[in-house]
Amino acid sequence: MTDPLRDYYAARAPEYDDWYLRRGRYAHGPAADAAWKVELEQARQWLDGLPWHGEIVELAAGTGWWSVVLADKGALSLYDAATEPLELARRRLAGLDLSATIEVRDAWAAPDRRVDGVFCGFWLSHVPRTQLGQFLRLCQSWLKPGGMFAFIDSRPDSGSSARDHPAPADDLSLRRLNDGREFTIPKIYYEQAELGHVLATAGFVDAVVNTTTRFFLLGQARSAGALGPRKVG
């Protein structure tokens, strides 16, 4: 995670769930918010239904919204570069009597082991296009042969972001917090075909990238076993 992203998500941690729950500036009216909630549940059910097992790593886990789905699927390790959202993730899991290894760790950090599954929620859209292949190869190097990589991410829709956020331009987005602070961060809306192609070139097989009607990308692929350089120990 780059410094602007880390600073933004550290500062945004206390209000991050407003986005998921359509509170405050993220409310777009009854019809739009109802559609959001339906698709968010579709994404949760999709993630819950994947064949997770063994050791699972969640990169850029944030406040742990998706971690509660993964925590009872295997031995979960959730990582984020900022301490503030991880503390909220810790509380979320504890409140549901779920457990995970929680550690401050940048999504770009070299893997220290091979695992059975890797998940990223709303992180690929923060990876610049020129670096997407590099990041997906890093995810490949986390995985045991045949291991699963999955992600949920954003589609471009004006009803997704806060009402006072201008539309992203040139793969950048201006984000405002409730206290008025502003951050400019990378926000790239990848297309299904583009993601499928880059997953294949990064060494994944059986890639499937689907969408919900308006808001979300849902993707999964399997490691073919071609592992990149690894840092061990």
Backbone bond lengths (Angstrom), bond angles and torsions (degrees), N, CA, C in turn:
res aa  C-N    CA-C-N  psi(-1)  N-CA   C-N-CA  omega(-1)  CA-C   N-CA-C  phi
1 M - - - 1.460 - - 1.529 108.39 -
2 T 1.302 116.38 129.97 1.455 119.65 178.67 1.524 109.78 -72.00
3 D 1.326 116.98 163.66 1.457 120.42 -177.99 1.532 113.22 -58.49
4 P 1.352 120.32 -45.58 1.470 118.25 178.59 1.520 112.69 -59.41
5 L 1.320 117.19 -38.89 1.462 120.13 178.35 1.521 110.77 -66.59
6 R 1.323 116.63 -45.42 1.454 119.75 -179.95 1.527 110.48 -61.20
7 D 1.326 116.48 -44.80 1.457 120.02 179.76 1.527 111.09 -62.82
8 Y 1.321 116.40 -41.60 1.459 120.51 -179.25 1.522 111.23 -63.91
9 Y 1.326 117.44 -49.08 1.459 119.41 -176.05 1.521 112.39 -73.83
10 A 1.324 117.50 -27.06 1.464 119.27 172.36 1.530 110.06 -64.95
11 A 1.329 115.95 -44.05 1.462 120.08 -179.09 1.521 111.97 -71.81
12 R 1.323 116.82 -31.81 1.461 121.34 -175.83 1.524 113.30 -83.67
13 A 1.309 118.30 -12.39 1.464 121.72 -171.98 1.526 113.59 -48.70
14 P 1.350 119.99 -47.52 1.462 118.58 -176.24 1.526 114.41 -64.37
15 E 1.331 117.32 -22.78 1.462 119.87 -178.38 1.525 112.92 -111.65
16 Y 1.336 117.24 7.14 1.465 119.13 -173.28 1.528 111.79 -61.84
17 D 1.326 117.92 -39.50 1.457 119.45 -177.83 1.520 112.96 -66.41
18 D 1.333 117.98 -15.49 1.464 119.77 174.12 1.519 110.65 -56.99
19 W 1.337 115.99 -34.39 1.475 120.71 179.73 1.526 110.39 -64.92
20 Y 1.312 116.44 -50.33 1.462 119.72 179.70 1.523 111.93 -63.02
21 L 1.326 116.88 -39.27 1.460 121.85 -171.71 1.523 113.67 -93.45
22 R 1.347 116.58 2.04 1.471 121.54 176.88 1.525 111.37 58.79
23 R 1.322 116.26 46.83 1.456 121.86 179.55 1.526 110.58 -102.77
24 G 1.316 115.59 151.62 1.459 120.80 174.11 1.515 112.72 58.04
25 R 1.325 116.21 -125.66 1.465 121.89 -175.86 1.517 112.75 -66.17
26 Y 1.329 117.90 -12.57 1.462 121.33 -178.41 1.524 112.73 -94.72
27 A 1.317 117.97 -1.76 1.458 121.16 175.43 1.527 109.41 -79.49
28 H 1.319 115.99 133.29 1.471 121.09 -177.60 1.529 112.40 -123.29
29 G 1.309 117.19 19.59 1.452 120.51 -179.67 1.517 111.57 101.48
30 P 1.329 117.84 157.99 1.463 121.33 -172.70 1.523 114.84 -56.48
31 A 1.320 118.27 -44.37 1.461 120.07 -176.01 1.528 111.29 -67.84
32 A 1.328 116.97 -48.54 1.461 120.50 -179.00 1.524 111.22 -65.38
33 D 1.322 116.88 -39.42 1.464 119.60 -179.08 1.522 111.06 -69.78
34 A 1.324 117.27 -34.77 1.461 120.03 176.32 1.523 110.69 -65.02
35 A 1.340 116.84 -41.34 1.468 120.19 177.92 1.523 110.78 -62.75
36 W 1.335 116.18 -41.34 1.467 120.64 177.67 1.523 111.14 -58.84
37 K 1.327 116.34 -47.76 1.464 120.90 -176.92 1.522 111.23 -63.36
38 V 1.318 117.27 -38.48 1.465 120.34 177.18 1.523 110.46 -62.55
39 E 1.333 117.04 -46.21 1.462 119.62 -177.12 1.526 111.80 -72.00
40 L 1.334 117.21 -33.33 1.456 119.90 175.98 1.527 110.37 -62.92
41 E 1.318 116.62 -40.20 1.468 119.94 176.71 1.527 110.85 -67.96
42 Q 1.319 117.53 -36.69 1.465 119.90 175.14 1.521 110.91 -60.34
43 A 1.343 116.35 -41.94 1.462 120.12 177.98 1.522 110.79 -64.37
44 R 1.327 117.17 -41.58 1.466 119.81 178.67 1.520 111.15 -62.21
45 Q 1.321 117.05 -44.85 1.462 120.34 -179.85 1.521 111.47 -64.14
46 W 1.338 116.14 -38.60 1.468 119.95 176.93 1.516 110.43 -60.75
47 L 1.337 117.12 -48.71 1.460 120.88 -179.25 1.523 110.62 -62.54
48 D 1.315 116.56 -41.98 1.463 121.91 -179.49 1.520 111.43 -63.66
49 G 1.316 117.16 -30.80 1.455 121.30 -175.67 1.516 115.45 -85.96
50 L 1.329 118.48 -6.30 1.460 120.55 179.12 1.533 110.31 -71.59
51 P 1.337 117.52 153.65 1.471 120.59 -175.16 1.530 113.46 -81.15
52 W 1.325 116.40 62.45 1.457 120.91 177.76 1.528 110.20 -68.95
53 H 1.322 115.80 148.17 1.458 120.79 173.98 1.523 108.61 -166.46
54 G 1.327 116.03 166.40 1.454 120.72 173.27 1.509 112.84 67.55
55 E 1.331 115.94 -136.21 1.460 121.61 -178.00 1.523 109.51 -97.07
56 I 1.331 115.66 130.11 1.463 122.63 -175.57 1.523 108.87 -123.51
57 V 1.317 116.98 135.37 1.462 123.43 175.81 1.524 108.41 -114.80
58 E 1.327 116.00 129.71 1.455 121.72 172.54 1.518 108.33 -110.20
59 L 1.323 116.20 117.68 1.459 122.10 -179.84 1.524 109.76 -95.18
60 A 1.354 116.07 144.57 1.467 121.58 -177.97 1.522 110.09 52.49
61 A 1.331 115.67 53.27 1.461 121.64 -170.77 1.515 113.62 -73.52
62 G 1.322 118.17 -18.96 1.462 120.31 178.21 1.517 112.36 60.52
63 T 1.324 116.07 -134.42 1.463 121.59 -175.71 1.527 113.06 -86.07
64 G 1.324 117.57 6.74 1.457 120.73 172.55 1.512 116.01 83.52
65 W 1.329 117.05 20.98 1.472 119.48 -179.40 1.528 111.16 -56.51
66 W 1.327 116.94 -43.98 1.464 120.99 -179.16 1.521 112.16 -88.94
67 S 1.325 117.13 -17.36 1.462 121.02 -178.63 1.521 111.78 -60.67
68 V 1.327 117.18 -31.90 1.462 119.67 -178.81 1.527 111.29 -67.49
69 V 1.326 117.38 -24.22 1.465 120.79 175.50 1.524 110.47 -75.49
70 L 1.331 116.11 -38.02 1.460 121.05 -173.48 1.519 113.93 -84.98
71 A 1.331 116.68 -21.50 1.466 119.78 -168.66 1.520 113.40 -64.81
72 D 1.331 118.14 -27.28 1.461 119.13 179.21 1.524 112.78 -101.22
73 K 1.343 116.14 13.76 1.464 120.52 178.82 1.521 112.34 -95.03
74 G 1.331 116.70 -15.78 1.463 121.55 -176.90 1.518 108.47 173.62
75 A 1.323 116.03 -160.24 1.465 121.39 178.24 1.522 107.96 -87.82
76 L 1.334 116.21 103.79 1.467 121.43 -172.38 1.517 111.10 -94.31
77 S 1.336 115.17 133.54 1.461 122.88 167.83 1.519 106.96 -117.00
78 L 1.330 116.70 123.95 1.464 118.36 178.08 1.517 109.72 -116.94
79 Y 1.335 113.98 133.64 1.448 122.45 -172.42 1.520 110.12 -125.77
80 D 1.316 115.41 145.33 1.456 121.70 171.64 1.525 107.49 -153.03
81 A 1.327 116.72 154.05 1.464 120.65 -178.80 1.519 112.89 -80.14
82 A 1.334 118.00 -12.41 1.463 121.85 -178.00 1.520 110.21 -114.01
83 T 1.315 116.68 138.28 1.457 120.85 -177.88 1.527 112.25 -75.33
84 E 1.329 118.04 -32.57 1.460 121.07 -173.23 1.528 113.25 -62.37
85 P 1.342 119.00 -49.16 1.467 117.41 177.38 1.521 112.75 -66.78
86 L 1.326 117.88 -32.54 1.464 119.81 179.66 1.523 111.77 -64.46
87 E 1.321 117.68 -34.18 1.465 119.27 177.36 1.524 110.16 -64.72
88 L 1.312 117.25 -38.11 1.465 120.37 176.40 1.521 110.81 -68.02
89 A 1.330 117.35 -37.22 1.469 120.47 175.93 1.519 110.63 -62.50
90 R 1.319 115.90 -41.51 1.464 120.26 179.14 1.539 110.59 -59.14
91 R 1.335 115.78 -45.60 1.462 120.04 -179.89 1.530 111.11 -65.65
92 R 1.336 116.14 -39.28 1.469 119.88 -179.26 1.532 110.36 -61.22
93 L 1.323 115.99 -48.14 1.460 120.10 -179.53 1.526 111.10 -64.52
94 A 1.326 117.05 -44.14 1.467 120.47 -179.10 1.525 110.93 -61.94
95 G 1.331 116.45 -36.95 1.452 120.28 -179.68 1.513 113.44 -65.61
96 L 1.336 116.61 -21.73 1.466 121.98 178.20 1.518 111.74 -106.04
97 D 1.336 116.56 10.89 1.465 123.05 -179.65 1.530 110.94 58.00
98 L 1.332 115.84 39.70 1.457 122.37 176.53 1.521 108.84 -109.93
99 S 1.317 116.72 154.80 1.464 119.98 -177.99 1.515 110.48 -128.96
100 A 1.325 115.06 153.11 1.458 122.61 177.06 1.517 107.90 -163.49
101 T 1.313 115.96 158.50 1.459 121.17 168.83 1.520 107.56 -82.09
102 I 1.334 117.81 124.24 1.465 122.64 -175.81 1.517 107.80 -120.05
103 E 1.335 115.41 126.60 1.465 119.16 -172.94 1.521 110.27 -148.71
104 V 1.333 115.77 141.54 1.458 120.57 171.91 1.525 108.08 -73.22
105 R 1.319 115.56 118.01 1.468 120.43 -176.67 1.524 107.84 -160.62
106 D 1.304 117.27 127.10 1.459 122.26 179.20 1.526 110.28 -66.52
107 A 1.330 115.73 142.23 1.463 119.98 178.45 1.521 112.51 -60.18
108 W 1.334 116.89 -24.07 1.460 121.70 -179.29 1.530 112.45 -88.73
109 A 1.311 118.62 -2.04 1.460 120.20 -179.23 1.529 110.19 -65.70
110 A 1.337 116.01 143.17 1.462 120.54 -179.00 1.524 110.43 -64.17
111 P 1.316 117.86 140.35 1.465 120.65 177.71 1.522 111.88 -60.37
112 D 1.325 116.43 148.79 1.456 121.28 176.66 1.527 112.17 -111.77
113 R 1.339 116.43 3.35 1.459 121.30 179.92 1.523 108.11 -168.33
114 R 1.322 116.04 173.91 1.457 121.04 173.16 1.527 108.84 -105.20
115 V 1.311 116.20 141.24 1.455 121.05 -177.55 1.528 109.56 -129.78
116 D 1.342 115.33 175.08 1.463 120.40 -176.07 1.520 113.14 -89.76
117 G 1.331 117.04 -21.84 1.456 119.77 -178.62 1.515 111.98 -154.09
118 V 1.320 116.08 147.41 1.472 123.15 176.34 1.524 107.61 -132.78
119 F 1.324 115.78 135.78 1.462 121.58 178.78 1.519 110.36 -130.90
120 C 1.347 115.77 142.96 1.464 122.71 173.18 1.527 108.28 -132.27
121 G 1.310 116.63 126.00 1.456 120.78 175.00 1.519 110.95 -108.19
122 F 1.325 116.90 116.26 1.465 123.28 177.36 1.525 112.21 55.89
123 W 1.326 115.37 40.67 1.462 120.67 176.53 1.521 112.26 -112.53
124 L 1.331 118.58 -39.13 1.464 119.53 -177.60 1.522 111.22 -57.31
125 S 1.324 117.67 -32.24 1.468 120.12 179.90 1.518 112.56 -70.54
126 H 1.332 117.98 -7.37 1.464 121.43 173.48 1.530 112.21 -101.01
127 V 1.314 117.37 0.56 1.465 121.89 178.71 1.528 108.43 -94.03
128 P 1.338 119.21 118.43 1.467 120.41 -179.42 1.524 112.18 -56.24
129 R 1.317 115.82 149.16 1.464 120.59 -177.49 1.531 111.96 -54.11
130 T 1.334 116.57 -38.78 1.464 119.65 -177.64 1.522 112.66 -69.43
131 Q 1.344 117.27 -14.18 1.453 121.09 -177.84 1.521 113.59 -113.86
132 L 1.331 117.08 0.18 1.460 119.48 -175.77 1.526 111.82 -62.27
133 G 1.335 117.29 -45.40 1.455 119.47 179.17 1.518 111.84 -60.33
134 Q 1.319 116.51 -40.81 1.465 121.19 178.62 1.528 110.59 -61.50
135 F 1.345 116.65 -44.12 1.457 118.60 -178.87 1.526 111.55 -67.14
136 L 1.323 117.33 -40.12 1.459 119.35 179.57 1.526 111.47 -67.65
137 R 1.319 117.89 -32.41 1.474 119.27 173.21 1.519 110.97 -66.00
138 L 1.334 116.73 -35.31 1.462 119.62 175.06 1.534 109.93 -63.09
139 C 1.337 117.07 -43.39 1.468 119.63 176.72 1.526 110.58 -61.18
140 Q 1.323 116.66 -40.19 1.463 120.87 176.54 1.525 110.66 -57.91
141 S 1.332 116.71 -39.80 1.461 119.69 -176.34 1.525 112.87 -74.60
142 W 1.336 117.75 -14.75 1.463 120.91 171.86 1.529 111.54 -71.38
143 L 1.323 117.03 -27.46 1.454 120.94 -163.02 1.525 114.23 -94.12
144 K 1.318 114.60 143.68 1.454 120.48 166.92 1.530 108.74 -67.82
145 P 1.314 118.86 157.34 1.471 119.28 174.91 1.528 110.80 -53.49
146 G 1.319 115.73 129.53 1.453 120.95 -178.42 1.510 114.14 84.53
147 G 1.343 117.99 -2.16 1.456 120.90 179.89 1.520 112.01 -67.31
148 M 1.324 116.39 158.29 1.461 121.84 -173.57 1.528 111.93 -103.78
149 F 1.316 115.22 134.98 1.464 123.29 169.99 1.519 107.59 -112.02
150 A 1.333 117.04 133.25 1.465 121.07 178.39 1.525 109.37 -139.80
151 F 1.316 115.16 154.23 1.465 120.09 179.14 1.522 110.33 -151.32
152 I 1.322 114.77 152.26 1.462 123.60 167.94 1.513 106.30 -121.86
153 D 1.324 116.37 136.87 1.459 117.92 -179.73 1.517 110.70 -151.78
154 S 1.326 115.16 -176.40 1.457 122.74 -169.16 1.517 112.58 -93.49
155 R 1.328 114.84 143.32 1.458 122.58 163.62 1.532 108.00 -102.37
156 P 1.331 117.86 154.25 1.473 119.02 -179.97 1.520 110.96 -72.22
157 D 1.310 116.64 117.97 1.465 121.73 178.39 1.522 107.37 -155.60
158 S 1.305 116.63 129.28 1.464 120.31 -177.02 1.525 111.99 -64.57
159 G 1.327 117.17 -19.24 1.448 120.50 179.27 1.507 114.00 -86.57
160 S 1.332 117.73 4.79 1.457 120.51 -178.70 1.516 112.10 -88.98
161 S 1.303 117.75 -44.65 1.459 121.70 -173.64 1.530 110.95 -88.90
162 A 1.332 115.50 -178.80 1.464 120.26 177.92 1.526 110.56 -66.38
163 R 1.318 115.16 153.06 1.465 119.79 -177.31 1.518 112.29 -62.57
164 D 1.336 117.38 -28.08 1.460 119.91 -177.19 1.524 113.13 -98.68
165 H 1.332 117.40 14.35 1.463 120.14 174.80 1.522 109.48 -91.52
166 P 1.328 118.58 125.85 1.463 119.22 174.07 1.517 110.68 -66.95
167 A 1.324 116.51 158.34 1.462 120.54 179.54 1.527 109.49 -63.60
168 P 1.329 118.09 137.75 1.468 120.38 176.65 1.521 110.92 -58.80
169 A 1.326 115.58 149.14 1.458 121.84 177.99 1.519 108.69 -144.14
170 D 1.339 115.98 140.06 1.464 121.54 178.16 1.532 111.86 55.91
171 D 1.346 115.33 38.16 1.472 122.22 177.54 1.524 112.72 63.43
172 L 1.336 117.49 23.97 1.457 122.74 175.27 1.529 108.99 -127.70
173 S 1.333 115.58 151.02 1.455 120.40 -179.91 1.524 109.77 -135.28
174 L 1.332 116.00 133.62 1.463 121.59 172.75 1.519 108.00 -88.01
175 R 1.334 116.52 122.31 1.466 121.94 -179.03 1.526 110.10 -116.07
176 R 1.319 116.02 135.38 1.457 121.88 176.59 1.516 109.86 -112.16
177 L 1.312 116.51 143.61 1.450 122.50 173.96 1.527 109.87 -97.19
178 N 1.318 116.42 168.61 1.460 120.35 -179.33 1.525 112.53 -60.52
179 D 1.341 116.45 -27.52 1.468 119.21 -179.80 1.526 112.98 -88.17
180 G 1.344 117.52 4.82 1.449 121.73 175.84 1.511 115.62 95.27
181 R 1.329 118.54 -10.85 1.460 119.86 177.80 1.529 110.14 -63.38
182 E 1.336 116.28 147.55 1.455 121.90 -177.98 1.521 110.20 -124.78
183 F 1.329 115.41 143.97 1.455 123.37 178.27 1.530 107.91 -137.22
184 T 1.314 116.60 141.01 1.464 121.32 172.44 1.518 107.85 -107.52
185 I 1.331 115.45 121.77 1.463 120.83 -174.04 1.523 109.93 -130.69
186 P 1.343 117.68 157.55 1.458 119.72 172.68 1.527 110.64 -65.71
187 K 1.309 117.50 135.84 1.465 122.63 173.32 1.513 107.35 -147.58
188 I 1.336 116.03 105.89 1.454 122.78 -173.94 1.517 108.69 -114.02
189 Y 1.311 116.86 125.00 1.457 121.29 178.69 1.529 109.08 -95.76
190 Y 1.313 115.14 92.02 1.458 120.64 -178.40 1.522 110.46 -73.40
191 E 1.322 114.73 148.14 1.461 121.54 175.24 1.528 109.57 -90.53
192 Q 1.329 115.76 158.33 1.460 120.92 -179.45 1.523 111.78 -56.54
193 A 1.323 117.24 -49.16 1.458 120.66 -176.22 1.521 111.38 -63.82
194 E 1.323 116.72 -39.72 1.456 121.24 179.14 1.525 110.89 -61.34
195 L 1.326 116.47 -46.04 1.454 120.12 179.50 1.525 111.29 -64.97
196 G 1.315 116.96 -41.64 1.459 119.70 177.96 1.515 112.21 -59.92
197 H 1.331 116.34 -41.31 1.465 120.57 179.85 1.521 111.13 -65.59
198 V 1.332 117.39 -46.61 1.461 119.78 -177.03 1.530 110.65 -68.80
199 L 1.325 118.26 -35.44 1.463 120.37 174.73 1.523 110.56 -59.16
200 A 1.323 117.30 -43.16 1.462 120.60 180.00 1.520 111.69 -65.27
201 T 1.327 116.84 -42.83 1.466 119.15 -179.26 1.518 111.50 -70.26
202 A 1.350 117.49 -22.17 1.458 120.85 177.48 1.524 112.61 -82.54
203 G 1.325 116.90 -3.30 1.460 120.14 176.00 1.506 115.75 104.27
204 F 1.344 117.22 8.46 1.458 119.90 177.50 1.530 110.55 -88.20
205 V 1.316 115.61 155.89 1.460 122.04 175.57 1.521 108.72 -127.13
206 D 1.326 115.19 166.13 1.466 122.26 176.94 1.528 112.18 55.52
207 A 1.318 116.52 37.51 1.461 120.38 -179.31 1.527 110.49 -73.68
208 V 1.318 115.58 134.21 1.463 122.73 175.45 1.525 107.17 -133.34
209 V 1.330 116.67 122.21 1.467 121.60 178.08 1.522 107.68 -122.93
210 N 1.327 116.07 114.28 1.450 121.88 179.44 1.528 109.80 -116.19
211 T 1.324 115.92 176.41 1.456 121.12 178.11 1.519 110.19 -134.60
212 T 1.324 115.16 154.79 1.455 119.03 161.49 1.531 107.24 -83.20
213 T 1.298 116.75 178.08 1.467 119.68 -171.56 1.525 113.56 -59.40
214 R 1.351 116.98 -43.60 1.458 119.69 -174.96 1.520 114.87 -124.34
215 F 1.326 117.48 -40.48 1.459 118.74 -157.89 1.529 117.19 -106.65
216 F 1.332 119.04 -29.85 1.461 118.45 -164.54 1.527 113.78 -129.01
217 L 1.336 113.82 146.76 1.456 123.62 167.12 1.527 108.12 -99.30
218 L 1.324 116.81 138.15 1.458 122.90 178.64 1.517 107.77 -127.49
219 G 1.325 117.25 115.62 1.460 119.51 -174.21 1.516 113.02 -131.60
220 Q 1.306 115.61 146.81 1.454 121.49 175.21 1.523 109.87 -146.83
221 A 1.320 116.31 152.25 1.458 122.20 177.96 1.527 107.38 -158.21
222 R 1.325 115.27 167.59 1.449 120.53 -177.48 1.521 109.57 -122.69
223 S 1.334 115.84 140.41 1.453 120.26 176.93 1.524 110.45 -67.50
224 A 1.323 114.55 133.63 1.465 118.50 176.69 1.521 111.49 -84.95
225 G 1.334 115.84 -4.11 1.461 119.06 178.04 1.503 114.28 98.79
226 A 1.326 117.83 -2.97 1.470 120.54 177.41 1.521 107.88 -83.93
227 L 1.301 116.80 105.04 1.450 121.53 -174.48 1.516 111.17 -100.49
228 G 1.321 115.65 137.17 1.447 120.86 176.65 1.524 111.24 -81.56
229 P 1.323 117.24 -174.51 1.464 120.80 179.29 1.521 110.08 -59.61
230 R 1.329 115.99 139.16 1.450 121.20 -179.21 1.514 110.10 -124.75
231 K 1.327 114.86 143.57 1.444 121.26 171.67 1.520 107.49 -97.98
232 V 1.301 117.73 122.10 1.458 121.74 -177.18 1.503 109.27 -118.38
233 G 1.352 116.10 136.92 1.457 120.03 175.81 1.507 111.87 93.57
